[in-house]
Amino acid sequence: MLQLRHLSKSYTNGRPVLADLSWHFKAGEFVAIMGDSGVGKSTLLNLIAGLDTPDAGPQAEAAPILVDGIAMSGLDDAAATRLRRERMGFIFQAFHVLPHLTLLQNVALPLLLNGLPQQRASAMLAAVGLGGRDNDFPHQLSGGEMQRVAIARALVHQPALVLADEPTGNLDPDTAHSILTLLRAEIKSTGACAIMVTHSQAAAEMADKVLILTKSGIQETTLVN
Ligand SMILES: Nc1ncnc2c1ncn2[C@@H]1O[C@H](COP(=O)(O)OP(=O)(O)OP(=O)(O)O)[C@@H](O)[C@H]1O
C-alpha cells in the first residue's frame, strides 16, 4: 500500500534526519512507530503525507515514496493535494478541528471536498460516541471528545491510508484506549493502513506491529512489559 524506498531527508543545515529508510506498509495493517525524541518520526509522517519533500539529487532514489504504486515525487502540487484529500486521513495537531464549524460540518469536510454524499458524517460522529451533538461547536468539547471529532473526520471518507501523530497525547488512559479501539475497528473494517507515531507503550500495544525509528534506520520490535 505504502512503500518507502531508500528515503532520506536532511534539512537545509545539511544534518541528515532520515537516512536510507526502506519499508513496506500493507493494507489493513495498524502500525505504530516509536523512537527517541527528535529522531524524525513527525518528519517521516510529513514526508509520507507529501507535506515535506525527501532529499533529491544524483544519489537519491527517484521515487522514494509510493502510495498504491504512485510515486509522490512525480505529482505536481494539485495532484498531491488530490491524492491527500481522496486517499489519506490525518490525525495531526496541525489539522485540528476548525473552531467556527459545527462538529457535523467539521466531520463532513472531507466528504464535501471530495464531492461525496455527506450522510456518513452524522453516522461517523455517532460511531465515535458523539451522536446527537452534530450542531455543537468544538469549544463545547473536552480534549478527548475533540480528538474523537478529529478521528471521525480523518476516517469519514474511508481513506486508504491514515496518518496519526500522537493521537492519544494528553488523553487519559481510558479515553486513549477507547479512541484507539475505534481507530483499529475502522481500519480493520475498511482495509485501510494506519500509521501511528506515539511515545505511549499502551498506544503501541494496540497496533499490529511496532516499528522503532533510530538514527540507523527502522526495524520491527516486540514490546516488553
Ligand atoms: N523544518 C525544519 N527545519 C530544520 N530542522 C527540522 C525541521 N523540522 C524538524 N527538524 C529537525 O529534525 C529532527 C526530527 O524532528 P521530528 O519532529 O521529526 O522528530 P520526532 O521524532 O517526531 O520528535 P518528537 O518525538 O520529539 O516529536 C529534529 O532534530 C528537528 O529539530
PDBQT file of the ligand as one rigid body, heavy atoms in Angstrom, charges set to zero:
ROOT
HETATM    1  N1  LIG A 301      11.658  22.487   9.339  1.00  0.00    +0.000 N 
HETATM    2  C1  LIG A 301      12.748  22.043   9.946  1.00  0.00    +0.000 A 
HETATM    3  N2  LIG A 301      13.957  22.632   9.751  1.00  0.00    +0.000 NA
HETATM    4  C2  LIG A 301      15.077  22.165  10.341  1.00  0.00    +0.000 A 
HETATM    5  N3  LIG A 301      15.108  21.108  11.188  1.00  0.00    +0.000 NA
HETATM    6  C3  LIG A 301      13.943  20.499  11.430  1.00  0.00    +0.000 A 
HETATM    7  C4  LIG A 301      12.703  20.923  10.827  1.00  0.00    +0.000 A 
HETATM    8  N4  LIG A 301      11.710  20.091  11.268  1.00  0.00    +0.000 NA
HETATM    9  C5  LIG A 301      12.295  19.200  12.099  1.00  0.00    +0.000 A 
HETATM   10  N5  LIG A 301      13.621  19.445  12.188  1.00  0.00    +0.000 N 
HETATM   11  C6  LIG A 301      14.602  18.659  12.967  1.00  0.00    +0.000 C 
HETATM   12  O1  LIG A 301      14.513  17.317  12.544  1.00  0.00    +0.000 OA
HETATM   13  C7  LIG A 301      14.668  16.437  13.651  1.00  0.00    +0.000 C 
HETATM   14  C8  LIG A 301      13.492  15.475  13.706  1.00  0.00    +0.000 C 
HETATM   15  O2  LIG A 301      12.316  16.169  14.118  1.00  0.00    +0.000 OA
HETATM   16  P1  LIG A 301      10.919  15.416  14.296  1.00  0.00    +0.000 P 
HETATM   17  O3  LIG A 301       9.925  16.419  14.739  1.00  0.00    +0.000 OA
HETATM   18  O4  LIG A 301      10.631  14.656  13.045  1.00  0.00    +0.000 OA
HETATM   19  O5  LIG A 301      11.274  14.393  15.464  1.00  0.00    +0.000 OA
HETATM   20  P2  LIG A 301      10.319  13.416  16.279  1.00  0.00    +0.000 P 
HETATM   21  O6  LIG A 301      10.968  12.080  16.264  1.00  0.00    +0.000 OA
HETATM   22  O7  LIG A 301       8.918  13.490  15.743  1.00  0.00    +0.000 OA
HETATM   23  O8  LIG A 301      10.421  14.052  17.718  1.00  0.00    +0.000 OA
HETATM   24  P3  LIG A 301       9.383  14.104  18.964  1.00  0.00    +0.000 P 
HETATM   25  O9  LIG A 301       9.236  12.679  19.428  1.00  0.00    +0.000 OA
HETATM   26  O10 LIG A 301      10.104  14.945  19.950  1.00  0.00    +0.000 OA
HETATM   27  O11 LIG A 301       8.115  14.709  18.459  1.00  0.00    +0.000 OA
HETATM   28  C9  LIG A 301      14.815  17.312  14.878  1.00  0.00    +0.000 C 
HETATM   29  O12 LIG A 301      16.177  17.412  15.193  1.00  0.00    +0.000 OA
HETATM   30  C10 LIG A 301      14.271  18.647  14.445  1.00  0.00    +0.000 C 
HETATM   31  O13 LIG A 301      14.896  19.697  15.112  1.00  0.00    +0.000 OA
ENDROOT
TORSDOF 0
